[in-house]
Amino acid sequence: MKKIIIAGNWKMNLLQAEVIQLMSGIVKHVKAQRLPNNLKIVCSPVYPYLQTAQSLIPEALKSSLQLAAQNCSEQNPGAFTGEVNPAMLKDVSCKYVIIGHSERRQYQKEDHQLLAAKTKNAIQSGLQVIFCCGEQLKERQQDQQFNIVQQQLEESIFDLHPDLLSKVAIAYEPVWAIGTGETATPEQANEMHQFIRELIHQNFSTEIADNTSILYGGSMKPANAEALLAQPDIDGGLIGGAALQVESFTGIIDIALQLKPTA
Ligand code: PGA
C-alpha cells in the first residue's frame, strides 16, 4: 500500500535544546497512537543534531518515526570540504534525504543535473529521497506550472531505473506558497498531483504511479491540512513552519490518521 508521509522540514532552525524539546514532544504524542504501517512520520534536523534526534526515538517507533537530512552530496567520500555524503547520513540512521527544495535551487543554484546526481547517489547509498518540485509565482501567472514541474521531474528523476524510482517520494511545493501563509487550494494541489501521477504512469507504469507518494508542501498547517489531505492524490505533506511546533505538527499527523487509508 502507498505510503502516507508527514514530513517536517525543519530547515536551518533550532539549537540542540530545542531539537530535544520538539523531538521529545513528537515522540510522546506518537507513542500514544496506534500508527498504521503505511504512515511514516519524518523529521529533519540539521546535520549536527541528527544523532541527537535519533537517540530520542524509542525502538518501537523506529519504523514509523524516521529522520531525513535536508541535503547530501552527489560525490563519493573524498576531498570535498564541507560536504556530507549520503553513506554518512545512512550511518547515523537517517532514512530519507530532501533533494531539490526550492530554497536550494534558488540560493545554492542547484540545477537539474546536480539534483539528478544527488538523487542517484542517495538512493544507491540506501536512502529514500523526498524530491521537491514546484513552480514560482510568475510561472503560475503565465500558466506554465505544468511545464515547469514536468521539466523538473524529467530532467532529474525520470531517467532513474524503475526500481530506484520506488525509493522516491515527490513533494509538490509551489514556491509562492512556501513560508508565505498562502496555500494552493486543495483543488489546485490535487490537479498538479494528478498530473505528476499521470507523468509517472507514462514514463514508468501504472503500478509505480499508484505506489508513488506525492506530498504537498507550502504553508500546510492544521487549519488547512484537512482539506488538503482529503484530496485523493495528496499522500502527505512536507511541512516547514508548522513542523517547528509540537502541537501544529502532531495536529497534522492526527488529521492524516483520520483521513488516509491505513494498513
Ligand atoms: P512552509 O515550508 O510549510 O513553511 O511553507 C514548506 C517547505 O519549504 O518545505
Boltz pocket constraint, residues with backbone or C-beta under 6 A from the ligand:
constraints:
  - pocket:
      binder: B
      contacts: [[A, 9], [A, 173], [A, 177], [A, 178], [A, 179], [A, 180], [A, 181], [A, 217], [A, 218], [A, 219], [A, 220], [A, 238], [A, 239], [A, 240], [A, 241], [A, 242]]
      max_distance: 6.0
